Amino acid sequence: MQIEVLDTHSSEYDDFVQSSKDGKLCHLQEWSSMVSRTFGHATFNLVALERGVVCGVLPLTLIRSRIFGNRLVSQAFSNYGGPLADKPDALAELLNRAFELALEHGCSTVEFRSLQSLPYDLVLQKDKVCMFLPLVSDPDEMWRHLKPEIRNRIRKAEKSGLIATSGGQELLGEFYQLWTIRMHQLGTPCYSKNLFRNILETFPQYSRIFVVEKGNQAVGTAFSYSFNGLCQCRWSATRTEFNGLAPNTLLYWSAIRHHCLAGDRTFDFGRSTPNSSQYEFKRRWRTKTIQLHYQYWTHPGHKLSLATPDNPKYRNKIQMWKKLPLWMTRLIGPHISRSLP
């Protein structure tokens, strides 16, 4: 078994990702290149070869931060990642090479964002889930599958004059303006606008923006991308003062309808904390709860510390962030969030 770090594009690598049932957009080499171009992070696309044939891949992003420490993540700025391998020895060799890279670059942790738990002695976090909705090609059949309460809220939004549209780069400004408002309200540093622009430019056939408007004002928006039949609704936001008109329900229905027609098989509502308000909203769509298995290798002598909103040490910082002017969070946020992938 041979493990290589690719420094040029390999069609065999991407073909392996495409053929893997767990292959996601973030596993592609182009995702790593997009992350590096957007944030300046070094990336490593590991490939396992047996007699020249690809039998495993592992994309990694190196995050260097004076505040949060150095770490490798698979995969950065995605809910998913981790190794893809069709042989146990390929999986073991990929992980061993990842640990070697971590030691070479002074990393305290390596994070694997997988759906399935890796069979190794790693720290396991199971506090997050994703919510999957099976899709059919006929939107009318999909409509009949929805609960009456969901259909009624969609009708309410439409009767209230809300209109849903979708597109690409031309809607980026509306998306980013509304999304950053919501991130400010939540006390979360926003990503750079370049992240979304570069996703749209790198994957124009896979990515899309959805907007719900009331008159000439955007009151809801979402950013999705699809690959291997899975549509991921990765980022969304609504103007909270309009929530009584159900813009979020119309927003998700417009995205679901679009991806039904696009031939996708599954709609991913995104990551949630069980029993949270977001979780309950997504559950009402008759979704299936999918457990996420985030696992961590830690450098000997280091204790795992995660920079998440759930971590008590960051609660005061979150409250302080909410009090900053919106323009300041848009200016400073991207410099902080580049280390929070």
Protein Blocks (a to p, Z undefined) as FASTA:
>chain_A
ZZdddfbdcfklmmmmmmpmkbcfklpmklmmmmmmmnopacddddddeehiacbdcddd
ddddfklopaddddehiabecjddfbfklmmmmmmmmmmmmmmnopabdcdddfbdcfbd
ddddfkbccddddddfblklmmmmpcfklmmmmmmmmmnopacddddflmmmmmmmmmmm
mmmmnopacddfklmmmmmmmmmmlgccddddehjacfbdcddddeehiacdfbgcddfk
lmmnommmmmmmmmmmmmmmnopabdcebjcdehiaklmmmmmnopacddddddddddeh
iacddddfklmklmmmmmmmmmpcfklmmmmmmmmmmmmZZ
